[in-house]
């Protein structure tokens, strides 16, 4: 690991559309509500959070040669992310994500269109190996193809660069199972953790949730953080495990909260902060994000993060 290097984030950068109904929607007809759009993508969100926390961040992603892709990259650059090596795929459509929220603001169902991420091939990644060599840490989302994830793991091992991963969804989480032993940190939600661990996890049962986190550590992951929604967060490493309750308050939109948590924990790890304190920072970052309609809180700063820490 290069202590003076950047954080290299690899994965999705896309356009989000989110709908929140005023009442329970009825099948076959429209329902009044609020529809909003914004830039998103797990990797892009993590990268923006890190940049806003004053961490030098490079984003490897793929977008189409369309107005949406140009907007996403322009927003990323304006947020302080280095997008100089991002891939603009000719004739391809930029990735997108459509979410239906409940009337209380929680995720109901979602559809993602991330086919463009197949453009981040092993060849493309190996052509950027200098970014792996000079990085302090690499973070990926599981939108990458299995072959590309394998290439990332190989490059991180070659240059002894710590690797963090976000499972992204239950469908994609299994792509990380063969690589748990290579991960510096992994941050699934409880249903993704079920896929990774093969265990049934009840968010209401804190002890079983902590056992699942410890089980993933036994499978090789160095640090495991499992989010339990309104029930809080459990975490584990080889030396300890614990639980931190969620911060109560109104949820405006949960989109991006997990990405904010991952970024804040990565920030803490880079600062040499103990894991329990890192997770506290992560919970604060997630809470701040859920209080906004954006996937990344636009006024996030290190000072704001610490001012909300209790």
C-alpha positions as CSV (number, residue, x, y, z in Angstrom):
1,X,0.0,0.0,0.0
2,X,1.2,3.5,-0.9
3,X,0.5,5.7,2.2
4,X,0.5,8.8,0.0
5,X,-1.5,7.5,-2.9
6,X,-5.1,7.8,-4.0
7,X,-8.1,5.5,-3.4
8,X,-9.0,3.7,-6.6
9,X,-12.7,3.1,-6.9
10,X,-14.0,0.8,-9.7
11,X,-17.6,0.1,-10.8
12,X,-20.9,1.7,-11.7
13,X,-21.6,5.3,-12.4
14,X,-25.2,5.7,-13.6
15,X,-28.4,7.8,-13.7
16,X,-30.9,7.2,-10.9
17,X,-34.6,7.6,-11.2
18,X,-36.5,7.2,-7.9
19,X,-40.3,7.3,-7.3
20,X,-42.0,7.7,-3.9
21,X,-45.8,7.2,-3.9
22,X,-48.1,9.2,-1.7
23,X,-50.0,6.1,-0.9
24,X,-49.8,2.3,-1.6
25,X,-49.6,2.0,-5.4
26,X,-52.3,0.0,-7.2
27,X,-51.5,-2.4,-10.0
28,X,-52.5,-1.4,-13.5
29,X,-52.8,2.3,-12.9
30,X,-50.8,5.4,-11.8
31,X,-50.3,6.6,-8.3
32,X,-49.6,10.2,-7.2
33,X,-46.2,10.7,-5.8
34,X,-42.8,12.3,-6.3
35,X,-40.3,11.3,-9.0
36,X,-36.7,12.5,-8.8
37,X,-33.6,11.8,-10.8
38,X,-29.9,12.2,-9.9
39,X,-26.5,10.8,-10.6
40,X,-25.7,7.5,-8.9
41,X,-24.0,4.2,-9.0
42,X,-22.4,2.4,-6.1
43,X,-18.8,3.0,-7.1
44,X,-19.5,6.6,-8.1
45,X,-21.3,7.3,-4.9
46,X,-18.5,5.9,-2.8
47,X,-16.0,7.9,-4.8
48,X,-17.9,11.2,-4.4
49,X,-18.3,10.6,-0.6
50,X,-14.5,10.0,-0.4
51,X,-13.7,13.1,-2.4
52,X,-16.0,15.2,-0.2
53,X,-14.1,13.8,2.8
54,X,-10.9,15.1,1.3
55,X,-9.5,11.8,0.1
56,X,-7.8,11.8,-3.3
57,X,-10.0,9.5,-5.4
58,X,-9.7,8.1,-8.9
59,X,-12.8,6.5,-10.5
60,X,-12.6,3.7,-13.1
61,X,-16.0,3.4,-14.7
62,X,-17.7,3.1,-18.0
63,X,-20.4,5.4,-19.5
64,X,-21.9,5.7,-23.0
65,X,-21.0,8.4,-25.4
66,X,-24.3,10.2,-24.7
67,X,-25.5,13.3,-22.8
68,X,-26.2,11.3,-19.7
69,X,-22.7,9.9,-19.6
70,X,-21.2,13.4,-20.1
71,X,-23.4,14.7,-17.3
72,X,-22.3,12.0,-14.9
73,X,-18.6,12.5,-15.6
74,X,-19.0,16.2,-15.4
75,X,-20.7,16.0,-12.0
76,X,-18.0,13.6,-10.8
77,X,-15.2,15.9,-11.8
78,X,-16.9,18.9,-10.2
79,X,-17.2,16.9,-7.0
80,X,-13.4,16.4,-6.9
81,X,-13.2,12.9,-8.4
82,X,-10.4,12.2,-10.9
83,X,-12.3,10.7,-13.9
84,X,-9.4,11.1,-16.4
85,X,-9.2,7.3,-17.0
86,X,-13.0,6.6,-17.1
87,X,-14.1,4.7,-20.2
88,X,-16.5,6.3,-22.7
89,X,-17.9,3.4,-24.7
90,X,-18.9,4.4,-28.2
91,X,-22.4,3.5,-29.2
92,X,-23.3,2.2,-25.7
93,X,-26.0,3.4,-23.3
94,X,-25.0,4.8,-20.0
95,X,-26.1,2.7,-17.0
96,X,-29.3,3.5,-15.2
97,X,-31.1,2.5,-12.0
98,X,-34.9,2.8,-11.3
99,X,-36.2,2.5,-7.8
100,X,-39.7,2.4,-6.3
101,X,-39.8,3.5,-2.7
102,X,-42.5,3.0,-0.2
103,X,-44.6,5.9,1.0
104,X,-42.3,6.0,4.0
105,X,-39.2,6.4,1.9
106,X,-37.7,2.9,2.1
107,X,-36.8,0.8,-1.0
108,X,-39.5,-1.4,-2.3
109,X,-38.3,-2.7,-5.7
110,X,-35.6,-1.6,-8.1
111,X,-34.3,-2.4,-11.6
112,X,-30.7,-1.7,-12.8
113,X,-29.4,-1.6,-16.3
114,X,-25.6,-2.0,-15.9
115,X,-24.7,-3.8,-19.1
116,X,-22.1,-1.2,-19.9
117,X,-19.9,-2.3,-17.0
118,X,-18.9,-5.3,-19.1
119,X,-16.7,-2.8,-20.9
120,X,-14.4,-2.7,-17.9
121,X,-12.7,-5.9,-19.1
122,X,-9.6,-7.5,-17.5
123,X,-7.6,-6.1,-20.4
124,X,-8.8,-2.6,-19.6
125,X,-8.0,-3.1,-15.9
126,X,-4.5,-4.4,-16.6
127,X,-3.8,-1.5,-18.8
128,X,-4.3,0.7,-15.8
129,X,-2.1,-1.3,-13.4
130,X,-0.1,1.7,-12.5
131,X,-3.2,3.1,-10.7
132,X,-3.2,-0.1,-8.6
133,X,0.5,0.1,-7.8
134,X,0.2,3.7,-6.5
135,X,-3.1,3.4,-4.7
136,X,-3.5,3.4,-0.9
137,X,-6.6,1.2,-1.3
138,X,-8.9,-0.1,-4.0
139,X,-12.7,-0.3,-3.6
140,X,-15.1,-2.1,-6.0
141,X,-18.7,-2.8,-6.4
142,X,-20.0,-6.2,-7.6
143,X,-21.3,-4.8,-10.9
144,X,-18.0,-5.8,-12.4
145,X,-18.0,-9.1,-14.3
146,X,-16.5,-12.2,-12.5
147,X,-13.5,-12.1,-14.8
148,X,-12.9,-8.4,-14.0
149,X,-13.3,-8.9,-10.3
150,X,-10.6,-11.7,-10.6
151,X,-8.4,-9.2,-12.4
152,X,-8.8,-6.6,-9.7
153,X,-8.0,-9.2,-7.0
154,X,-4.8,-10.3,-9.0
155,X,-3.6,-6.7,-9.3
156,X,-4.2,-5.9,-5.7
157,X,-2.3,-8.9,-4.6
158,X,0.5,-8.1,-7.0
159,X,1.0,-4.7,-5.5
160,X,-0.1,-5.5,-1.9
161,X,-2.9,-3.0,-2.2
162,X,-5.9,-3.4,0.3
163,X,-9.2,-4.3,-1.5
164,X,-12.6,-3.3,-0.2
165,X,-15.9,-4.5,-1.8
166,X,-19.6,-3.7,-1.8
167,X,-21.8,-6.7,-2.8
168,X,-24.3,-4.2,-4.4
169,X,-27.3,-6.7,-4.5
170,X,-28.2,-10.2,-3.6
171,X,-27.9,-11.1,-7.3
172,X,-24.4,-9.9,-7.6
173,X,-23.1,-10.7,-4.1
174,X,-22.1,-14.3,-5.0
175,X,-19.5,-12.9,-7.4
176,X,-17.4,-12.0,-4.3
177,X,-17.7,-15.4,-2.5
178,X,-14.5,-16.8,-4.1
179,X,-12.5,-13.7,-3.0
180,X,-13.5,-13.2,0.6
181,X,-10.1,-14.2,1.7
182,X,-8.6,-11.3,-0.2
183,X,-10.8,-8.5,1.1
184,X,-9.6,-5.8,3.5
185,X,-13.3,-4.9,4.2
186,X,-16.7,-6.0,2.9
187,X,-20.0,-4.2,3.7
188,X,-23.1,-6.1,2.8
189,X,-26.6,-5.5,4.0
190,X,-28.2,-8.4,5.8
191,X,-29.8,-10.0,2.7
192,X,-26.5,-9.8,0.8
193,X,-24.7,-11.2,3.9
194,X,-27.1,-14.2,3.8
195,X,-25.8,-14.9,0.2
196,X,-22.2,-14.5,1.3
197,X,-22.4,-16.5,4.5
198,X,-25.0,-19.1,3.6
199,X,-26.7,-18.2,6.9
200,X,-30.2,-16.9,7.6
201,X,-30.0,-13.5,9.3
202,X,-32.8,-11.9,11.3
203,X,-32.1,-8.2,11.6
204,X,-34.0,-8.2,14.9
205,X,-31.6,-10.8,16.3
206,X,-28.4,-9.0,17.1
207,X,-26.5,-12.0,18.4
208,X,-27.2,-14.1,15.2
209,X,-26.3,-11.1,13.1
210,X,-23.0,-10.7,14.9
211,X,-22.4,-14.4,14.5
212,X,-22.8,-14.1,10.7
213,X,-20.3,-11.2,10.6
214,X,-17.8,-13.3,12.6
215,X,-18.5,-16.2,10.3
216,X,-17.5,-14.1,7.2
217,X,-14.3,-13.2,9.0
218,X,-13.6,-16.9,9.5
219,X,-14.2,-17.3,5.8
220,X,-11.3,-14.9,5.2
221,X,-12.6,-11.4,5.1
222,X,-10.5,-9.1,7.3
223,X,-13.3,-6.8,8.3
224,X,-17.0,-7.3,7.9
225,X,-19.8,-4.7,8.4
226,X,-23.4,-5.8,8.0
227,X,-26.1,-3.2,7.9
228,X,-29.4,-4.2,9.4
229,X,-31.6,-1.3,8.2
230,X,-33.5,0.4,11.1
231,X,-31.9,-2.1,13.5
232,X,-28.4,-0.7,13.1
233,X,-25.0,-2.3,12.1
234,X,-23.0,-5.3,13.3
235,X,-19.3,-5.6,12.6
236,X,-16.4,-8.0,13.2
237,X,-12.7,-8.5,12.6
238,X,-10.3,-11.1,13.9
239,X,-10.1,-9.4,17.3
240,X,-13.6,-8.1,18.1
241,X,-17.2,-7.9,17.1
242,X,-19.9,-5.5,18.0
243,X,-23.1,-3.6,17.3
244,X,-24.0,0.0,16.8
245,X,-27.7,1.1,16.7
246,X,-29.1,3.2,13.9
247,X,-29.6,6.9,14.5
248,X,-33.2,7.7,14.7
249,X,-34.8,10.3,12.6
250,X,-36.9,10.9,9.5
251,X,-35.8,9.1,6.3
252,X,-36.2,11.2,3.2
253,X,-34.5,8.7,0.8
254,X,-32.3,5.7,1.7
255,X,-30.6,5.6,-1.7
256,X,-26.9,5.9,-1.3
257,X,-26.8,5.5,2.5
258,X,-24.9,2.2,2.3
259,X,-22.4,3.8,0.0
260,X,-21.9,6.7,2.3
261,X,-21.3,4.2,5.2
262,X,-18.7,2.3,3.1
263,X,-16.9,5.5,2.2
264,X,-16.8,6.8,5.8
265,X,-15.5,3.5,7.1
266,X,-12.8,3.5,4.4
267,X,-11.9,7.1,5.4
268,X,-11.6,6.0,9.0
269,X,-9.4,2.9,8.1
270,X,-7.1,5.2,6.1
271,X,-6.8,7.5,9.1
272,X,-5.9,4.5,11.3
273,X,-9.0,4.7,13.4
274,X,-10.2,1.6,15.3
275,X,-12.9,-0.4,13.6
276,X,-15.6,0.4,16.1
277,X,-15.0,4.1,15.7
278,X,-14.9,3.7,11.9
279,X,-18.3,2.0,12.0
280,X,-19.7,4.9,14.1
281,X,-18.5,7.3,11.4
282,X,-20.2,5.1,8.8
283,X,-23.5,5.2,10.7
284,X,-23.4,9.0,10.9
285,X,-22.6,9.3,7.2
286,X,-25.4,7.0,6.3
287,X,-27.8,8.9,8.5
288,X,-26.8,12.2,7.0
289,X,-27.4,10.8,3.5
290,X,-30.8,9.4,4.3
291,X,-31.9,12.9,5.4
292,X,-31.5,14.2,1.8
293,X,-33.0,13.4,-1.5
294,X,-29.5,12.9,-3.1
295,X,-27.5,9.8,-3.4
296,X,-24.6,11.7,-1.9
297,X,-25.1,14.5,0.7
298,X,-23.8,17.5,-1.2
299,X,-22.6,19.4,1.9
300,X,-20.7,16.4,3.3
301,X,-17.4,17.4,4.9
302,X,-15.1,15.9,7.5
303,X,-16.2,18.6,10.0
304,X,-19.9,17.8,9.4
305,X,-19.3,14.1,9.9
306,X,-17.5,14.6,13.2
307,X,-20.0,17.3,14.4
308,X,-22.8,14.6,14.2
309,X,-20.7,12.0,16.0
310,X,-21.9,11.3,19.5
